[in-house]
Amino acid sequence: MTTPRADQSGVIRSDVTLAALVDAGAALLGIPLAAAHRGEVVVALAMIMAQADLILDFPLPDVAEAAPRFRP
């Protein structure tokens, strides 16, 4: 699974905290989560967070501007 590491806020992420996040999110949203699928959801969340880290860790210069709005 994942190796514990600090995220942007300094919070350590680990399999235990990701599993707790999955459980809390499912309960909050009222989504029934079968025990057989829980591990797969935790792994998917870890992969999504690792992908997000690639974007969030990329430094942008202070002068970077948002792209203009796309209008088809």
C-alpha positions, 0 to 999 in steps of 0.5 A: 500500500502506501508509505506514510508521508506528510501531506501539504498540511504536515499531516502524516498519511498512512494506510490506517489514516486512509482507511479511516478517511474511507470509512468516515467518508462512506458513513458521511455520504451514506454509502454502504461499503462492503468489507470485501471492497474496503481495501480496494477503495483504500488502495484507489484513494492512495493512488489518487492522492499520489497522483494529486501529489505530483500536481501539488508538488510542482512549483509554479512561479508567482507570475503564473496566470490562469489560462483564458476561459475556453468558450466553444 
